[in-house]
């Protein structure tokens, strides 16, 4: 990943388990991750992607 795409985020008062689970993940960390993905996903282009169900 080029340096221009990197983003540093330090989440205070959370341990390793809390980074990926629970309320703090949903309220504070997931929105940062989601924003990063939206910003750098060229296919997404900053808009919500439509999800299509596949029939089996």
C-alpha positions in Angstrom: 0.0 0.0 0.0 1.5 3.4 -0.9 2.1 5.8 1.9 -0.5 8.2 0.5 -3.2 5.6 1.3 -2.1 4.8 4.8 -4.0 6.1 7.8 -2.9 5.9 11.4 -5.6 5.5 14.1 -4.9 5.1 17.8 -7.9 4.1 19.8 -7.5 5.0 23.4 -8.7 2.9 26.3 -9.3 -0.3 24.4 -7.4 -3.7 24.5 -6.8 -6.1 21.6 -10.1 -7.9 22.1 -12.1 -4.6 22.3 -10.6 -3.3 19.0 -12.6 -5.9 17.0 -15.6 -6.6 19.2 -18.3 -4.8 21.2 -19.8 -1.3 21.4 -16.6 0.6 21.0 -15.9 -1.2 17.7 -19.3 -0.4 16.4 -19.4 3.3 17.6 -15.8 4.4 17.2 -13.6 2.1 15.2 -15.8 0.6 12.5 -16.8 4.0 11.1 -13.1 4.8 10.7 -12.5 1.5 8.9 -15.6 2.0 6.8 -14.6 5.5 5.8 -11.1 4.4 4.8 -12.5 1.6 2.6 -15.0 4.0 1.0 -12.2 6.6 0.3 -9.9 4.1 -1.3 -12.2 1.7 -3.1 -12.2 2.9 -6.7 -15.0 0.6 -7.6 -17.2 2.0 -4.8 -16.4 5.6 -5.9 -17.7 7.0 -2.6 -21.2 5.6 -3.1 -23.0 2.7 -1.5 -22.5 -0.5 -3.4 -25.5 -2.5 -4.3 -25.5 -6.1 -3.1 -27.2 -8.6 -5.4 -28.4 -12.0 -4.1 -27.3 -15.0 -6.0 -29.9 -17.8 -6.3 -28.5 -21.3 -5.8 
